[in-house]
Amino acid sequence: MEQVRRILAVKLSSLGDLFHALPAVHNLKVGLQAEVDWVTQPEYGGLVGCFSDVSRVIEFPRRTWASDWPRFLRDLRARRYDLVVDFQGLLKSAWVARLAGGTRVIGPSFCREGSRFLYHAVAGPRNKNRHAVEESLDVVRFLGLDVAAAEFPVRFPLRTFAEPSPRVALIPVSRRGNKNWPAEYFVETAVRLSRDSGASLYLFGGPGDGAACAAIENAVFSQTGRRPVNLAGRTTLVQMGSWFSGMDLAIANDSGPMHMAAALGVPVVAVFGPTDPVRTGPYGARHSVLTAEGLSCRPCFRRSCREAIPECLRRVPPDRVLEAAARALKEKRS
């Protein structure tokens, strides 16, 4: 292989997917001894700027392309790339990769929408029966590089904490309602953690999750007299990363913040319903994934369910989550 001095990674979204690509980008940077730039959507620009391996972030103007396209194209072509890797596999990301004018453009094995016709090569055969992190690593194997143990190099600003350990993050809302473990289960879990282990509790979510998190906050306070720190909609992604860095445990649905916590080394207890943890569970051996037992309909991968709260979530009781949480906290202490 000709010497590669500069790499462009294209991963436009979403939050969890950005972290899934990180180990592959790290392997490419180390294996090729190259500099890495990254194209992403503006809402993730600050976050990608915290990825230790990234020298320069280029923001793709998804919503303002008509006015910002000339600026974006200038930024995209300001440097000459020896290798461009599209980790998204969609038509729009493939066009971005191709427009960069790199010497070689490689797409992922899971590419779709005809994007493969814009690549010089596709990294390996399609195989969806594995984790998304492993899929992203296909390009490392394709280039004949050694695949090192997965690392997620990221640097967030340090934060000091007034609340004592153990500090437990609760992530009760995902982007799809049919992935959400029942709110009353989160309340019961939080109350028992507060009473039994003296845990300091934190609620995390996006701007649209404020009402759901406030309801949980108030319910926990009414039963324990201790109010969780409710950060839903009150942090940037970078600030959320700083908060997560001080957590001893995260209890979550299948969501982007769950993947952020896992990437930072926070033990995660995750409840999965319609989605498949084999592909999108928290990556690593220290995490616990809980699913309903004896249900043949899951994972169904549907975006909605005829039941307001899917049975695959109702059948994961708080007792199971609390048992997994107790194990994780005990292992962390030891």
C-alpha positions, 0 to 999 in steps of 0.5 A: 500500500502506498503511504497514507499521510492523511485520512478523511472519515465520513460519519455524519450521524447519529450519536451512537454510530459516531462512537461505533466508528471510533475504534476503526478510526483509531486503528487506521490512525495508528496502523497507518501513522496518518492524520485524521479529519472527520466530516459530521453534521453540525450538531455533532461537531463539538463532540467529534472535536473531543475525539482524540484522534481527530485533527480537524472537524468538517461540518456537513450542512445538512439543513442549510446546504443551499446557503452553506454548500460553497463553504462546505466544499471549500473546507472539504477540499482544503486538504488532499486526502490519501484515503477517504472512508465512508462509515455511514454507507448512505448515498449522501455520505458517499457523495461527500466522500467522493466530493472530497477528491481523495485518492482512494474512497472506501465504503462499508460492507453495509452500504445501501441506496446505491452508494457502493457505485461511488466507492473505489472499494467496499470493505468486506462482505455484508454481515449484520449478525455482529456488533456495529463496532465490528462492522466498522472495523472491516475497513481495517482488515480490508487494508491488511492492518492488525486490529487492536483491542477496541479503544474509544479515545475521547477527551472531555473537560474534567468536572468535579462532583459534589454528590457522593458515590456511587453515582448512577446515571439514568437514561430513560428516554430513547428516540423511539418510544417503543424502546423505552423501559416503563417510566414507573420501572425507572422510578422503582429502580431509582428509589431502591438504589437511593434507599439501599445503596445511597446512590446519587442519581442523575437523569440524562436526556435531550431537549425533548425528554424534559417532561419525562425526566421531570416526572421521574425526578418528582416521583423519586423525590416524593418517595425518598426525599432526595431529588435526582440531578435532572440534566435532561435538555440542560447539557450539550453533548460535550457537557454530557460526556463530562458528566458521564465521566464521573458516573459509576453506573448507567441504567439505560434504554437502547439509545445514543447516550448509552453508547457514550457512557459505554465508550467512556468505560462506565458500566452499563445495565441496558434494557433491550426490547425490539432491537438487537443487542448483538448489533447495537448493545453497549460494546464490551464485556463489563456491561449487562444487557437484559431482555424479556425471557421466552418471547419469540417476537423479539427482536422485531426491529419495528419502529412502533408497537400496537401496545403502548408499552411493548411486552418485551419491555414490561417483562423485564422487571426492576428486580432484574435491573437492580441485581445487575446494578448491584453486581456492577457496583460491587465489581467497580468497587473491587 
